[in-house]
Structures are given as structure tokens and as C-alpha cells.
Amino acid sequence: MMNQTYYSPLRVVLVACSIVVMAMRAEAFHVQPLSLTPSPLRSTEQNLQLPEATESLSRRKIIGQLSSLVMFPILTGATPALAESEEAYVRTPSPNDKFKFSYTITPPPSFAPGNKPLKTHLDEINFSIPDVRGYTLGVTVDPVRIASIKDFGTPEEIAAKVVTAEVNRDGVFQVTLAKDPVEDSAGCYDIEYISDGKRGKKRFGTRIYIQDGFLYVLTVQSKEAEFDEAREKEVQACIKSFRPL
């Protein structure tokens, strides 16, 4: 559990993020091309250029939602841990909920689900191991107006947006893609990157789906120093288990 002195500034950041997203929705739809400097991306030192375009409200909304995923660490509440053996976690709405979404994920053993103290998405669930810091995962769900992630961009374009948001965070020195972003056979995008900043090096793995009018995003975070072969295998198994129902 994180203490109160750590929560308070994060709540301020989350409120600020929500204000930024609302401002993005209200402004004109014309956007300038995004580019990344050579240092944040892999050893190829190749800029990712995103074409100048007129984006729909839904696309701007997705940019804000993806950006918010990397602007704060994942927090969890105190809830009972899952069993030591791997169990699939299924998230479904109640019959009275307006939005009908559902997904499944199999977290690593001993991960406990919990809600964030301040939500910035339609639905947010986070998981962590009790008394273990720096190894967490979270799933967010938001309604969108586009039918496919391909309508929003290629894996490289989405990765550029995610990495740009991370590298612009206060206290982040450098961001590098750990692997080439790819489209999975299930129709989702997988992005893995390393963020180096004041709080140390962290490894992030992200899986992004758009299905039936909802944007589903899984983000797994680990300290880079602890990201050994065993943890990588564990993280990849978790990422591959995540899918909408």
C-alpha cells in the first residue's frame, strides 16, 4: 500500500489530466504532425513521423486516454489476493449498467484486484501483489466511436503517441521501445517500452483493443532491474491472456 504523501500529488496529476483531456475534446480538430526526437526511440535513432491529418473527436479522445495511461503510476486498494494458482479474472457489467463491456485476463499469481481512488476512465481495475512495489498491472475501458484500432493508426503510430506522452512526463529522462510494436493475430496492438526517470527505470507492456465500441487497454509495469527472464515470461503470459469477451 502506498502512503498518503504519495497519493496526494498523484490525485492532483489525475485531475489535471482530466482537464487536459476535456480541453482536447473542445478544441479544433486540426492537429499538427507529431514527431519524436532520435533519442527516445530504439537504437535505429529513426524519427517516427505521424502524418498531418484532421482527426475526429473519437481519435482525439483515444489520444487523451492513451496519454493518461502513462501519466501516473498504477495504484491499488486493499483487496484479497487471487489464489496462488493462476486464475482468470472476468470483468462484466451489472445488468443495470448503461455500458455493456466485458473482458478476461489472467494476472500473475498472488496479484490482488483493486479500484483506483480517483477514476479517469469508464472502468478501471488494477492489480498488484500485496506489500510488493513496482510490479503492477491495470486495465481501463472507455467508449469510442471507431470500429477498429486500425482506423486510428498503425502499431508504429500508436506507439509514437504512447511514447511521446511518456517522454513528456515530468521527471522522465528517456523512453526507448524495448521491441517493435506489433499487431497480434487477435487484432490488438502490443507495445513494450522502457522509461528512465527520477524514479528509476521501468518496463511497460501494453495491449490495446478496440471492439464493439469500446477501447480496452492493459498496461503492465515492472522495475527494469527486476525484469528478468522469469518475469518476462510471466508478463507475456498475462498480456496474451487479455481479451474482450
C-alpha positions as CSV (number, residue, x, y, z in Angstrom):
1,M,0.0,0.0,0.0
2,M,1.3,3.4,-0.9
3,N,1.2,6.0,1.9
4,Q,-0.8,9.3,1.9
5,T,2.1,11.5,1.0
6,Y,2.4,9.6,-2.3
7,Y,-1.3,9.6,-3.1
8,S,-1.9,13.3,-2.8
9,P,0.3,14.6,-5.6
10,L,-1.0,11.8,-7.9
11,R,-4.6,12.8,-7.3
12,V,-3.6,16.4,-8.4
13,V,-2.0,15.0,-11.5
14,L,-5.0,12.8,-12.3
15,V,-7.4,15.8,-12.0
16,A,-5.0,17.8,-14.3
17,C,-5.0,15.0,-16.8
18,S,-8.8,15.0,-16.9
19,I,-8.8,18.8,-17.5
20,V,-6.3,18.3,-20.4
21,V,-8.5,15.6,-22.0
22,M,-11.6,17.8,-21.8
23,A,-9.7,20.7,-23.3
24,M,-8.6,18.4,-26.2
25,R,-12.2,17.5,-26.9
26,A,-13.3,21.1,-27.0
27,E,-10.5,22.5,-29.3
28,A,-10.5,22.5,-33.0
29,F,-9.9,19.1,-34.7
30,H,-6.9,20.1,-36.8
31,V,-3.6,18.8,-35.4
32,Q,0.0,19.3,-36.3
33,P,2.2,16.3,-37.2
34,L,3.8,14.6,-34.2
35,S,7.4,13.6,-34.2
36,L,9.8,12.0,-31.8
37,T,13.4,13.1,-31.3
38,P,16.0,10.4,-32.2
39,S,17.0,9.6,-28.6
40,P,13.7,8.3,-27.2
41,L,13.3,5.5,-29.8
42,R,15.4,2.4,-30.3
43,S,19.0,2.3,-31.5
44,T,18.0,2.9,-35.0
45,E,17.6,6.6,-34.0
46,Q,14.8,7.0,-36.6
47,N,12.1,9.6,-36.1
48,L,8.5,8.4,-36.2
49,Q,6.6,10.9,-38.2
50,L,2.8,10.9,-37.9
51,P,1.0,12.4,-40.9
52,E,-0.8,15.7,-40.6
53,A,-4.5,15.0,-40.5
54,T,-7.9,16.2,-39.5
55,E,-8.8,13.8,-36.6
56,S,-12.3,13.0,-35.4
57,L,-13.5,13.6,-31.9
58,S,-13.1,9.9,-31.2
59,R,-9.5,9.9,-32.3
60,R,-8.7,12.8,-30.1
61,K,-10.4,11.1,-27.2
62,I,-8.3,8.0,-27.7
63,I,-5.1,10.1,-27.7
64,G,-6.1,11.5,-24.4
65,Q,-7.0,8.1,-22.9
66,L,-3.7,6.6,-24.1
67,S,-1.8,9.5,-22.8
68,S,-3.4,9.3,-19.4
69,L,-2.2,5.7,-19.0
70,V,1.4,6.8,-18.8
71,M,1.0,10.0,-16.8
72,F,0.6,8.2,-13.4
73,P,1.8,5.0,-11.7
74,I,-0.9,2.3,-11.2
75,L,-2.4,2.4,-7.7
76,T,-4.3,-0.4,-6.0
77,G,-6.6,-0.7,-3.0
78,A,-6.6,-3.3,-0.3
79,T,-8.5,-6.4,-1.5
80,P,-8.0,-10.1,-1.1
81,A,-5.3,-11.6,-3.3
82,L,-6.1,-14.1,-6.0
83,A,-5.2,-17.7,-5.4
84,E,-1.6,-18.8,-5.8
85,S,-2.5,-20.8,-8.9
86,E,-3.3,-18.7,-11.9
87,E,-7.0,-17.8,-12.2
88,A,-8.7,-15.9,-15.0
89,Y,-10.3,-12.7,-13.9
90,V,-13.5,-11.8,-15.8
91,R,-14.9,-8.3,-15.7
92,T,-18.6,-7.9,-16.7
93,P,-21.0,-5.0,-16.0
94,S,-24.1,-5.3,-13.8
95,P,-27.5,-5.7,-15.5
96,N,-28.3,-2.1,-14.7
97,D,-25.1,-0.6,-16.2
98,K,-25.6,1.6,-19.3
99,F,-22.4,0.4,-20.9
100,K,-22.1,-3.3,-21.8
101,F,-18.5,-4.4,-22.0
102,S,-16.6,-7.4,-20.7
103,Y,-13.1,-8.8,-20.8
104,T,-10.9,-11.5,-19.3
105,I,-7.3,-11.5,-18.1
106,T,-5.2,-14.0,-16.1
107,P,-2.9,-12.0,-13.8
108,P,0.3,-13.5,-12.4
109,P,-0.1,-15.5,-9.2
110,S,-0.8,-13.6,-6.0
111,F,-2.0,-10.4,-7.8
112,A,-4.9,-8.7,-6.0
113,P,-7.5,-6.6,-7.8
114,G,-8.5,-3.2,-6.6
115,N,-10.0,0.1,-7.7
116,K,-8.2,3.4,-8.0
117,P,-9.2,6.1,-5.6
118,L,-9.9,8.5,-8.4
119,K,-11.1,7.1,-11.8
120,T,-10.4,8.9,-15.1
121,H,-11.9,6.2,-17.3
122,L,-15.3,4.5,-17.7
123,D,-13.9,1.5,-15.9
124,E,-10.5,0.9,-14.2
125,I,-9.3,-2.2,-12.4
126,N,-5.7,-2.5,-11.0
127,F,-3.8,-5.5,-9.7
128,S,-0.7,-5.8,-7.6
129,I,1.0,-8.2,-5.1
130,P,0.4,-7.1,-1.5
131,D,3.5,-5.4,0.0
132,V,5.3,-5.5,-3.3
133,R,6.0,-2.2,-5.0
134,G,6.9,-1.6,-8.6
135,Y,5.2,-4.6,-10.2
136,T,1.6,-3.8,-11.1
137,L,-1.0,-4.0,-13.9
138,G,-4.1,-2.2,-14.8
139,V,-7.0,-2.4,-17.3
140,T,-9.0,0.5,-18.5
141,V,-12.2,0.6,-20.6
142,D,-13.7,3.6,-22.5
143,P,-16.4,4.0,-25.1
144,V,-15.1,5.1,-28.6
145,R,-16.8,5.8,-32.0
146,I,-14.4,3.9,-34.3
147,A,-14.8,0.2,-35.1
148,S,-11.2,-0.9,-35.3
149,I,-7.8,0.1,-33.9
150,K,-6.6,0.1,-37.5
151,D,-8.9,3.1,-38.1
152,F,-6.9,5.0,-35.6
153,G,-3.4,4.2,-36.8
154,T,-0.7,1.6,-37.3
155,P,1.2,-0.1,-34.4
156,E,4.1,2.3,-35.1
157,E,1.8,5.4,-35.0
158,I,0.1,4.3,-31.8
159,A,3.5,3.5,-30.2
160,A,4.7,7.0,-31.1
161,K,1.7,8.6,-29.3
162,V,2.2,6.5,-26.2
163,V,6.0,7.1,-26.1
164,T,5.5,10.8,-26.7
165,A,3.1,11.0,-23.8
166,E,5.6,9.2,-21.5
167,V,8.7,11.2,-22.6
168,N,6.8,14.4,-21.9
169,R,6.1,13.5,-18.3
170,D,7.8,15.5,-15.6
171,G,10.9,13.7,-14.3
172,V,11.3,11.3,-17.3
173,F,14.7,11.5,-19.0
174,Q,14.4,9.0,-21.8
175,V,12.0,6.5,-23.3
176,T,13.0,3.6,-25.6
177,L,11.0,1.0,-27.3
178,A,12.0,-2.4,-26.0
179,K,10.6,-4.2,-29.0
180,D,9.0,-3.3,-32.3
181,P,5.3,-2.6,-31.8
182,V,3.2,-5.4,-33.4
183,E,-0.3,-6.3,-34.3
184,D,-1.4,-9.6,-32.7
185,S,-3.3,-12.2,-34.6
186,A,-6.3,-11.3,-32.3
187,G,-6.4,-7.8,-33.8
188,C,-4.8,-5.9,-31.0
189,Y,-1.6,-3.8,-30.7
190,D,1.2,-4.8,-28.4
191,I,3.7,-2.1,-27.3
192,E,6.7,-2.5,-24.9
193,Y,8.9,0.3,-23.8
194,I,11.4,1.3,-21.1
195,S,11.0,4.6,-19.2
196,D,14.1,6.1,-17.4
197,G,13.4,8.9,-14.9
198,K,13.8,10.2,-11.4
199,R,12.0,7.1,-10.0
200,G,14.3,4.7,-11.9
201,K,14.0,2.6,-15.0
202,K,10.6,0.9,-15.5
203,R,9.4,-1.6,-18.1
204,F,5.9,-1.2,-19.5
205,G,4.0,-3.7,-21.6
206,T,0.7,-2.5,-23.2
207,R,-2.0,-4.3,-25.2
208,I,-4.7,-2.2,-26.9
209,Y,-8.0,-3.5,-28.3
210,I,-11.0,-1.7,-29.9
211,Q,-14.1,-3.9,-30.0
212,D,-17.8,-3.3,-30.2
213,G,-17.4,0.4,-29.5
214,F,-15.0,0.1,-26.5
215,L,-11.3,0.8,-26.1
216,Y,-9.6,-1.8,-23.9
217,V,-6.1,-1.1,-22.6
218,L,-3.9,-3.3,-20.5
219,T,-0.7,-1.9,-19.0
220,V,1.8,-3.9,-17.0
221,Q,4.6,-2.1,-15.1
222,S,7.8,-3.6,-13.6
223,K,11.1,-2.2,-12.4
224,E,13.6,-2.8,-15.2
225,A,16.2,-4.2,-12.7
226,E,13.7,-6.9,-11.7
227,F,12.6,-7.7,-15.3
228,D,14.5,-11.0,-15.7
229,E,13.6,-13.9,-17.9
230,A,11.1,-15.4,-15.4
231,R,9.3,-12.1,-15.0
232,E,9.3,-11.5,-18.8
233,K,7.7,-14.9,-19.3
234,E,5.1,-14.2,-16.6
235,V,4.3,-10.7,-18.1
236,Q,3.9,-12.0,-21.6
237,A,1.6,-14.8,-20.5
238,C,-0.6,-12.2,-18.7
239,I,-0.6,-9.9,-21.7
240,K,-1.6,-12.7,-24.1
241,S,-4.4,-13.7,-21.8
242,F,-6.1,-10.3,-22.0
243,R,-9.0,-10.1,-24.4
244,P,-12.5,-8.6,-24.7
245,L,-15.4,-11.1,-24.5
